[in-house]
Amino acid sequence: MALSHSQKNRVMKSIKTSGIILGMTLTIGGLLVLVRPTLAISPTEQQEAVSTQENDVQNLYEQGLSKIAFGDYQGAISDLDRVILLNPEYVEAYCNRGMAHIGLGNAEKALADFNLALQISPDHADAYNRRGVTLAEQGNLNQALADFEQAIWFDSNFADAYYNRGKARTELGNYQGAISDYNVAIKLAPNLAEAYGNRGLIRAQLGNSEEGLKDLQQAAKLFWHSGNIAAYQETLTYIQMIQSQLN
């Protein structure tokens, strides 16, 4: 027996990565892009000055990432503001400042940072992915879908983007498209519990309860091994729900 629409919606919302409505844990960090200073100094002095600036930028950037990890979003923004002041072309600084704004609930400021990142680097897959997640949180699923598709276009091995597009397609009612995306996400990231969980729920919703149960059981196993006990227990609840409907 398929899950009811209300049951499915509760399940789909529960099995997701904490803090990001459609996304996996987004990668923080990245490559450093440096702007060379145009100072009238000797080559040796210039090299030393550049090296000092590189260290300052990198230290501030890593300090900002650490603050994001510990939930000090305002502190992270302050650090990343300074990184951007020193290096206005540092794309990852904009991306991660956007994530800090999300942490503070400032979606519009986050979108502005992702837009700036894409102005600097129009083929930056992660910026499209992060902007798509933010748009999805605002309910702009079609715009989010377009961003996830751009992310995949620029990085065909981007598991996050396939997973996120699958979630957006799920919410838009394109279940077969969502299953296809979860298939790719699982191929690229075999330990992605959320992809198994959401694929299983769709399969159960479409009447394929046995395959849905297999996916949910795999999701539960992965949640357990990753230490995500809350998600593990909630997944077990839905496994039991489906099993009771089969009896």
C-alpha positions as CSV (number, residue, x, y, z in Angstrom):
1,M,0.0,0.0,0.0
2,A,1.3,3.5,-0.9
3,L,1.8,6.1,1.7
4,S,-0.8,8.8,1.9
5,H,0.1,12.3,0.6
6,S,0.3,13.8,4.1
7,Q,2.4,10.9,5.4
8,K,4.8,11.2,2.4
9,N,5.2,15.0,3.0
10,R,6.1,14.5,6.6
11,V,8.6,11.8,5.7
12,M,10.2,13.8,2.9
13,K,10.7,16.7,5.2
14,S,12.2,14.6,8.0
15,I,14.8,12.8,6.1
16,K,17.1,15.6,5.1
17,T,20.4,17.0,6.2
18,S,20.1,19.2,9.3
19,G,20.0,22.9,8.6
20,I,19.7,22.9,4.8
21,I,16.2,22.3,3.5
22,L,17.3,20.5,0.3
23,G,21.0,20.0,0.6
24,M,23.6,17.8,1.9
25,T,26.2,19.2,4.2
26,L,27.7,21.8,1.9
27,T,31.5,21.8,1.5
28,I,33.2,24.8,3.1
29,G,36.7,25.7,1.9
30,G,38.1,25.9,-1.5
31,L,40.9,27.2,-3.6
32,L,42.4,30.5,-2.9
33,V,42.3,33.1,-5.6
34,L,44.7,35.9,-5.1
35,V,45.0,39.4,-6.5
36,R,48.6,40.6,-6.8
37,P,49.2,44.1,-5.3
38,T,50.4,46.8,-7.7
39,L,53.1,48.3,-5.4
40,A,56.2,50.0,-6.6
41,I,58.6,47.9,-4.7
42,S,61.5,45.6,-5.6
43,P,60.8,42.0,-6.8
44,T,62.1,40.6,-3.5
45,E,60.0,43.0,-1.4
46,Q,57.0,42.4,-3.6
47,Q,57.3,38.6,-3.1
48,E,57.4,39.1,0.6
49,A,54.4,41.4,0.6
50,V,52.4,39.0,-1.5
51,S,53.3,36.1,0.7
52,T,52.2,38.1,3.8
53,Q,48.9,39.0,2.2
54,E,48.4,35.4,1.1
55,N,48.9,34.2,4.7
56,D,46.6,36.9,6.1
57,V,43.9,36.0,3.7
58,Q,44.2,32.3,4.2
59,N,44.3,32.6,8.0
60,L,41.3,34.8,8.1
61,Y,39.4,32.6,5.7
62,E,40.1,29.4,7.7
63,Q,39.2,31.3,10.9
64,G,35.9,32.2,9.3
65,L,35.2,28.6,8.3
66,S,36.0,27.5,11.8
67,K,33.5,30.0,13.2
68,I,30.8,28.7,10.8
69,A,31.4,25.2,12.0
70,F,30.9,26.3,15.6
71,G,27.8,28.4,14.8
72,D,29.5,31.8,15.3
73,Y,27.9,33.1,12.1
74,Q,28.4,36.8,12.9
75,G,32.0,36.3,13.7
76,A,32.5,34.4,10.5
77,I,30.9,37.2,8.5
78,S,33.3,39.7,10.1
79,D,36.3,37.5,9.2
80,L,35.1,36.9,5.6
81,D,34.3,40.6,5.2
82,R,38.0,41.2,5.8
83,V,39.0,38.4,3.4
84,I,37.0,40.0,0.7
85,L,38.4,43.4,1.5
86,L,41.9,42.0,1.0
87,N,40.9,39.9,-2.0
88,P,37.7,40.9,-3.8
89,E,38.1,38.0,-6.2
90,Y,38.0,35.3,-3.6
91,V,34.9,33.4,-4.7
92,E,34.8,30.9,-1.8
93,A,34.7,33.7,0.7
94,Y,31.5,35.0,-0.9
95,C,30.0,31.5,-0.9
96,N,30.8,30.9,2.7
97,R,29.7,34.3,3.9
98,G,26.5,33.5,2.2
99,M,26.3,30.3,4.3
100,A,26.9,32.3,7.4
101,H,24.0,34.6,6.4
102,I,21.8,31.5,6.0
103,G,22.8,30.5,9.5
104,L,21.5,33.9,10.8
105,G,18.3,33.5,8.7
106,N,19.3,36.3,6.2
107,A,18.4,34.6,3.0
108,E,18.5,37.8,0.9
109,K,22.0,38.6,2.0
110,A,23.0,35.0,1.3
111,L,21.5,35.3,-2.2
112,A,23.4,38.5,-2.8
113,D,26.7,36.8,-1.9
114,F,26.0,33.8,-4.2
115,N,25.2,36.3,-7.0
116,L,28.5,38.1,-6.4
117,A,30.4,34.8,-6.5
118,L,28.7,33.9,-9.8
119,Q,29.6,37.3,-11.2
120,I,33.2,36.6,-10.5
121,S,33.1,33.0,-11.6
122,P,30.1,32.2,-13.8
123,D,30.9,28.5,-14.0
124,H,31.1,28.0,-10.2
125,A,29.0,24.9,-9.6
126,D,28.9,25.1,-5.9
127,A,27.7,28.7,-5.9
128,Y,24.8,27.6,-8.1
129,N,24.1,24.7,-5.8
130,R,24.1,26.9,-2.7
131,R,21.9,29.6,-4.3
132,G,19.5,26.8,-5.4
133,V,19.2,25.6,-1.8
134,T,18.5,29.1,-0.6
135,L,15.9,29.6,-3.3
136,A,14.3,26.3,-2.4
137,E,14.1,27.4,1.3
138,Q,12.1,30.4,0.1
139,G,9.7,28.2,-1.9
140,N,11.1,29.2,-5.3
141,L,11.4,25.6,-6.5
142,N,11.5,26.3,-10.2
143,Q,14.3,28.8,-9.9
144,A,16.1,26.4,-7.5
145,L,15.7,23.6,-10.1
146,A,17.3,25.8,-12.7
147,D,20.3,26.5,-10.4
148,F,20.8,22.8,-9.6
149,E,20.7,22.1,-13.3
150,Q,23.4,24.7,-13.9
151,A,25.5,23.2,-11.1
152,I,25.3,19.8,-12.8
153,W,26.1,21.3,-16.2
154,F,29.3,22.7,-14.8
155,D,30.2,19.7,-12.7
156,S,28.6,16.4,-13.9
157,N,30.0,14.6,-10.8
158,F,28.4,16.9,-8.2
159,A,26.5,14.5,-6.0
160,D,25.0,17.3,-3.9
161,A,23.4,18.9,-6.9
162,Y,21.9,15.7,-8.1
163,Y,20.5,15.0,-4.7
164,N,19.1,18.6,-4.4
165,R,17.6,18.4,-7.9
166,G,16.0,15.2,-6.9
167,K,14.4,16.8,-3.8
168,A,13.2,19.8,-5.9
169,R,11.7,17.4,-8.5
170,T,10.1,15.5,-5.6
171,E,8.4,18.6,-4.3
172,L,7.3,19.5,-7.9
173,G,5.8,16.0,-8.4
174,N,8.3,14.7,-10.9
175,Y,8.9,11.4,-9.0
176,Q,10.5,9.5,-11.9
177,G,12.9,12.4,-12.5
178,A,13.7,12.5,-8.7
179,I,14.4,8.7,-8.6
180,S,16.8,9.2,-11.6
181,D,18.6,11.9,-9.7
182,Y,18.8,9.9,-6.5
183,N,20.2,7.0,-8.5
184,V,23.1,9.2,-9.7
185,A,23.6,10.8,-6.3
186,I,24.0,7.3,-4.8
187,K,26.3,6.2,-7.5
188,L,28.5,9.2,-6.8
189,A,28.1,9.2,-3.0
190,P,27.3,5.6,-1.9
191,N,27.0,6.6,1.7
192,L,24.5,9.3,1.2
193,A,21.7,8.1,3.5
194,E,19.3,10.9,2.6
195,A,19.3,9.8,-1.1
196,Y,18.4,6.3,-0.1
197,G,15.8,7.5,2.3
198,N,14.1,9.8,-0.2
199,R,14.2,7.3,-3.0
200,G,12.7,4.7,-0.8
201,L,9.9,7.0,0.2
202,I,9.1,7.8,-3.4
203,R,9.1,4.1,-4.3
204,A,6.7,3.4,-1.4
205,Q,4.5,6.3,-2.5
206,L,4.4,4.9,-6.0
207,G,3.3,1.5,-4.7
208,N,6.7,-0.3,-4.8
209,S,6.9,-0.9,-1.0
210,E,9.4,-3.7,-1.1
211,E,12.0,-1.7,-2.9
212,G,11.1,1.3,-0.8
213,L,11.8,-0.7,2.3
214,K,15.2,-1.8,1.1
215,D,16.2,1.8,0.5
216,L,14.9,2.9,3.9
217,Q,16.7,0.1,5.6
218,Q,19.9,1.1,3.9
219,A,19.3,4.7,4.9
220,A,18.8,3.6,8.5
221,K,22.0,1.6,8.5
222,L,24.0,4.6,7.1
223,F,22.4,7.0,9.6
224,W,23.3,4.6,12.4
225,H,26.9,4.3,11.3
226,S,27.3,8.0,10.9
227,G,26.0,8.6,14.4
228,N,22.9,10.4,13.3
229,I,20.6,8.7,15.8
230,A,17.7,11.1,15.4
231,A,17.5,10.4,11.7
232,Y,18.0,6.7,12.3
233,Q,15.1,6.5,14.7
234,E,12.8,8.5,12.5
235,T,13.7,6.3,9.5
236,L,12.8,3.2,11.6
237,T,9.4,4.8,12.3
238,Y,8.6,5.0,8.6
239,I,9.9,1.5,8.0
240,Q,7.5,0.2,10.6
241,M,4.7,2.3,9.0
242,I,5.2,0.7,5.6
243,Q,5.6,-2.7,7.1
244,S,2.3,-2.4,9.0
245,Q,0.6,-1.4,5.7
246,L,1.9,-4.5,4.0
247,N,0.5,-6.8,6.7
